[in-house]
Amino acid sequence: QVQLVESGGGLVQAGGSQRLSCAASGLTFSTYSMAWFRQAPGQEREFVASISWSRNTSPRYADSVKGRFSISRDNAKNRMYLQMNTLKPEDTAEYYCGARYPGQTEYAYWGQGTQVTVSS
């Protein structure tokens, strides 16, 4: 019954911006930590950014996106966002939304992914 649905992907020029959204249902969204991952062809799935269930914990970012991407959430809307600025061709990947219950080591739920393609 848990469902995560990503949206907002598409084709964008290098240097441009894109905003991804993850809509969650079937879970108590506010109790889950959320994250964005991405996977490029021939590469492993890579951590991008995460945001805790707790407002006392700061968001975490991969070094490759620090200063360019910003993760946020709106618990009232059961949504998580990823604002991507100054996009680079190496950001091209399928972006996935993940949900993790505190105390668990793995993300139990995943969305279907949304493709982001950055052209140069």
LINWOPE-V766204 format. One record per backbone hydrogen bond with DSSP energy under -1.0 kcal/mol. CO is the residue of the C=O (numbers start at 1). NH is the residue of the N-H. Records with the same first field share a line. If there is no record, write none. Layout:
CO: NH, NH
This chain:
3: 25
5: 23
7: 21
10: 117
12: 119
13: 16
16: 87
18: 84
20: 82
21: 7
22: 80
23: 5
25: 3
27: 29
28: 31
29: 32
33: 100
34: 51
35: 98
36: 48, 49
37: 96
38: 46
39: 94
40: 43
46: 38
48: 62
49: 36
50: 60
51: 34
54: 57
60: 50
62: 65, 66
65: 68, 69
68: 85
70: 83
72: 81
74: 79
78: 24
79: 74
80: 22
81: 72
82: 20
83: 70
84: 18
87: 15
88: 91
89: 92
93: 116
94: 39
95: 114
96: 37
97: 111
98: 35
99: 108, 109
100: 33
101: 104
109: 99
114: 95
116: 93
117: 12
119: 14
